Amino acid sequence: MNQAVLLAVLFLYALSLYADASRAGRLFRGLGLLLHAGYIFYRGFSLGRLPLVGVHDTVLFYAFSTAGFAVLVEWKQKLSGLCRRVFPVVLLLLVVSMFSKRVDTPLPPVLNTYWFELHVALSFISYALFTLGMGLGLLYLKDGEPTLERLQYSTILTGYSLFSLSMVFGGIWAQFAWGTYWLWTPKELWTTILWLYYSLYLHGRLVRGWFGRPVAWMGIAGFAIMMFLYLGVSLLMKSSHSFS
């Protein structure tokens, strides 16, 4: 049943890529988002908690946040081509989620705190915004429209702000869980690297006056670092974030 629902979401998103900016494409994206949201709510209701533990649920939430933001921004800004550049990432995330183990057990005491839930939810919302920044950067490189580069900047700035807040909540959670605000594990180190990278991007954009194609490429490169942080570090290296 679970796999069938995710396959349906995957199929609808794939159809939306094929139809793209047409009315059918918008319809497929809308139906996919509704089904995607319904599955996440079903997971939360059946578990009696936020479904934000383990690769299956976190990747699914990341994919939903990315798809939702892409559809919203494309509609609000009257853009064409943003979903086409972002939804391949969403499709890949759905495939990863489908083949990942679900964590259906109650939360262990170390995770049973709203600090953890705030930390994880904000982290993946910021990941979605960084992914959107990548898509806007690609669109700017193609069209050269200055408003796209400015939109990329504002999107990454919002993601950076939420990511910074998630780091604060993560530190508070770590203090409650392990008695320290910081652990020297690969996850924490690469999180800091990602934060510093986007700090450099924003510093260059705001203080140094960088703009244009080099800055767009910086936003795209930040997405690559972020994907390594989540999929590379989380799946290949042992850290304080390994619970499944």
C-alpha positions as CSV (number, residue, x, y, z in Angstrom):
1,M,0.0,0.0,0.0
2,N,2.7,2.5,1.0
3,Q,4.8,1.7,-2.1
4,A,1.7,2.0,-4.3
5,V,1.0,5.5,-3.1
6,L,4.6,6.6,-3.6
7,L,4.6,5.1,-7.0
8,A,1.5,7.1,-7.9
9,V,3.1,10.3,-6.6
10,L,6.2,9.5,-8.6
11,F,4.1,8.8,-11.7
12,L,2.2,12.1,-11.4
13,Y,5.3,14.1,-10.9
14,A,6.9,12.5,-13.9
15,L,3.9,13.2,-16.0
16,S,4.0,16.8,-14.9
17,L,7.5,17.1,-16.2
18,Y,6.4,15.7,-19.5
19,A,3.4,18.1,-19.7
20,D,5.4,20.9,-17.9
21,A,3.7,24.4,-18.3
22,S,0.5,23.1,-19.8
23,R,-2.8,22.9,-17.8
24,A,-2.3,19.1,-17.7
25,G,1.2,19.6,-16.2
26,R,-0.2,21.9,-13.5
27,L,-3.0,19.4,-12.8
28,F,-0.5,16.5,-12.4
29,R,1.7,18.5,-10.1
30,G,-1.3,19.5,-8.0
31,L,-2.6,15.9,-7.7
32,G,0.9,14.7,-6.9
33,L,1.3,17.2,-4.1
34,L,-2.1,16.3,-2.6
35,L,-1.3,12.6,-2.6
36,H,2.2,13.3,-1.3
37,A,0.8,15.4,1.5
38,G,-1.8,12.8,2.3
39,Y,0.8,10.1,2.6
40,I,2.8,12.2,5.0
41,F,-0.3,12.9,7.1
42,Y,-1.1,9.2,7.1
43,R,2.4,8.4,8.3
44,G,2.1,11.0,11.1
45,F,-1.3,9.8,12.2
46,S,-0.4,6.1,12.2
47,L,2.8,6.8,14.2
48,G,1.3,9.3,16.5
49,R,4.2,11.7,16.0
50,L,5.8,13.8,13.3
51,P,7.2,11.5,10.6
52,L,10.7,12.9,10.7
53,V,12.9,10.0,11.8
54,G,14.8,7.8,9.4
55,V,15.7,8.2,5.7
56,H,12.3,7.2,4.4
57,D,10.4,9.9,6.2
58,T,12.9,12.7,6.1
59,V,13.6,12.3,2.4
60,L,9.9,12.2,1.8
61,F,9.4,15.5,3.7
62,Y,12.3,17.1,1.9
63,A,10.8,16.1,-1.5
64,F,7.4,17.4,-0.5
65,S,8.8,20.7,0.7
66,T,10.9,21.1,-2.5
67,A,7.9,20.3,-4.8
68,G,5.6,22.6,-2.8
69,F,7.9,25.6,-2.9
70,A,8.7,25.1,-6.6
71,V,5.0,25.1,-7.5
72,L,4.3,28.0,-5.3
73,V,7.1,30.2,-6.5
74,E,6.5,29.3,-10.2
75,W,2.9,30.3,-9.8
76,K,3.4,33.4,-7.7
77,Q,6.3,34.8,-9.8
78,K,4.6,33.6,-13.1
79,L,7.8,31.7,-14.1
80,S,8.2,29.0,-16.6
81,G,10.7,26.2,-16.3
82,L,11.4,26.2,-12.6
83,C,9.6,23.0,-11.8
84,R,11.3,21.4,-14.8
85,R,14.7,22.0,-13.2
86,V,13.7,21.1,-9.6
87,F,11.4,18.1,-10.0
88,P,14.1,15.7,-11.2
89,V,15.6,16.1,-7.7
90,V,12.2,15.4,-6.3
91,L,11.9,12.3,-8.3
92,L,15.3,11.1,-7.2
93,L,14.4,11.7,-3.6
94,L,11.2,9.8,-3.9
95,V,13.1,6.8,-5.3
96,V,15.5,7.0,-2.4
97,S,12.6,7.1,0.0
98,M,10.8,4.1,-1.6
99,F,13.9,1.9,-1.1
100,S,14.7,3.1,2.4
101,K,13.7,1.4,5.6
102,R,10.8,3.0,7.5
103,V,11.2,3.7,11.2
104,D,7.8,2.7,12.7
105,T,8.8,2.4,16.3
106,P,8.0,5.0,19.0
107,L,10.5,7.8,19.5
108,P,13.4,6.9,21.8
109,P,13.8,9.3,24.8
110,V,16.7,11.2,23.1
111,L,14.4,12.3,20.3
112,N,11.2,12.8,22.2
113,T,11.4,16.6,22.5
114,Y,10.1,19.4,20.4
115,W,13.6,20.8,20.1
116,F,14.4,17.8,17.9
117,E,11.3,18.2,15.8
118,L,11.9,21.9,15.3
119,H,15.6,21.2,14.4
120,V,14.7,18.5,11.8
121,A,11.7,20.3,10.2
122,L,13.5,23.6,9.8
123,S,16.6,21.7,8.4
124,F,14.6,20.1,5.6
125,I,12.6,23.2,4.8
126,S,15.9,25.0,4.4
127,Y,17.2,22.2,2.2
128,A,14.2,22.6,0.0
129,L,14.8,26.3,-0.3
130,F,18.5,25.7,-1.2
131,T,17.3,23.3,-3.8
132,L,15.0,25.9,-5.2
133,G,17.9,28.3,-5.3
134,M,19.7,25.8,-7.4
135,G,16.8,25.7,-9.8
136,L,16.5,29.4,-10.0
137,G,20.3,29.6,-10.7
138,L,19.9,27.2,-13.6
139,L,17.0,29.2,-14.9
140,Y,19.0,32.4,-14.7
141,L,22.0,30.9,-16.5
142,K,19.6,30.0,-19.4
143,D,17.5,33.2,-19.6
144,G,19.9,35.8,-18.1
145,E,16.9,37.6,-16.5
146,P,18.3,39.7,-13.5
147,T,15.1,39.2,-11.5
148,L,15.8,35.4,-11.5
149,E,19.2,36.0,-9.8
150,R,17.6,38.3,-7.3
151,L,15.0,35.7,-6.6
152,Q,17.7,33.1,-6.2
153,Y,19.4,35.4,-3.6
154,S,16.2,36.0,-1.6
155,T,15.3,32.3,-1.6
156,I,18.8,31.3,-0.4
157,L,18.7,34.0,2.2
158,T,15.4,32.7,3.6
159,G,16.8,29.1,3.6
160,Y,20.0,30.3,5.3
161,S,18.0,32.1,8.0
162,L,15.9,28.9,8.7
163,F,19.1,26.7,8.6
164,S,20.8,29.0,11.2
165,L,17.7,28.7,13.4
166,S,17.7,24.9,13.0
167,M,21.3,24.8,14.1
168,V,20.4,26.7,17.3
169,F,17.6,24.3,18.0
170,G,19.9,21.4,17.2
171,G,22.4,22.7,19.8
172,I,19.7,23.0,22.4
173,W,18.5,19.4,21.6
174,A,22.1,18.2,21.8
175,Q,22.5,19.8,25.3
176,F,19.4,18.0,26.5
177,A,20.4,14.7,24.9
178,W,24.1,14.5,25.4
179,G,24.9,17.3,27.8
180,T,26.9,19.3,25.2
181,Y,25.9,21.8,22.5
182,W,28.4,20.4,20.0
183,L,29.7,17.0,19.0
184,W,32.7,16.5,16.8
185,T,31.0,14.2,14.3
186,P,31.1,14.4,10.4
187,K,27.5,15.6,10.4
188,E,28.2,18.6,12.6
189,L,31.4,19.5,10.8
190,W,29.8,19.4,7.3
191,T,26.8,21.3,8.6
192,T,29.2,24.0,9.7
193,I,30.9,23.9,6.3
194,L,27.5,24.3,4.5
195,W,26.6,27.2,6.8
196,L,30.0,28.9,6.2
197,Y,29.6,28.4,2.4
198,Y,26.3,30.1,2.3
199,S,27.6,32.8,4.6
200,L,30.3,33.5,2.0
201,Y,27.6,33.6,-0.8
202,L,25.5,36.1,1.1
203,H,28.6,38.2,2.1
204,G,29.7,38.4,-1.5
205,R,26.2,39.2,-2.6
206,L,25.4,41.8,0.1
207,V,28.8,43.3,1.0
208,R,31.0,42.8,-2.0
209,G,28.4,43.5,-4.5
210,W,28.8,40.2,-6.4
211,F,26.1,39.5,-9.0
212,G,25.4,37.7,-12.2
213,R,26.6,34.3,-13.4
214,P,29.4,33.7,-10.9
215,V,26.9,34.2,-8.0
216,A,24.3,32.0,-9.7
217,W,27.0,29.2,-9.9
218,M,27.8,29.7,-6.2
219,G,24.1,29.0,-5.4
220,I,24.2,25.9,-7.6
221,A,27.4,24.7,-6.0
222,G,25.8,25.2,-2.5
223,F,23.1,22.7,-3.5
224,A,25.8,20.1,-4.3
225,I,27.5,20.6,-0.9
226,M,24.1,20.3,0.8
227,M,23.3,17.0,-1.0
228,F,26.6,15.6,0.1
229,L,25.9,16.7,3.7
230,Y,22.6,14.9,3.8
231,L,22.9,11.9,1.5
232,G,26.7,11.4,1.6
233,V,27.5,12.1,5.2
234,S,24.2,10.8,6.6
235,L,24.2,7.5,4.8
236,L,28.0,6.8,4.7
237,M,29.3,8.1,8.0
238,K,28.3,7.4,11.6
239,S,27.1,10.4,13.5
240,S,24.9,11.6,16.3
241,H,22.1,11.8,13.7
242,S,22.0,8.0,13.1
243,F,18.9,6.6,14.7
244,S,17.4,4.2,12.2
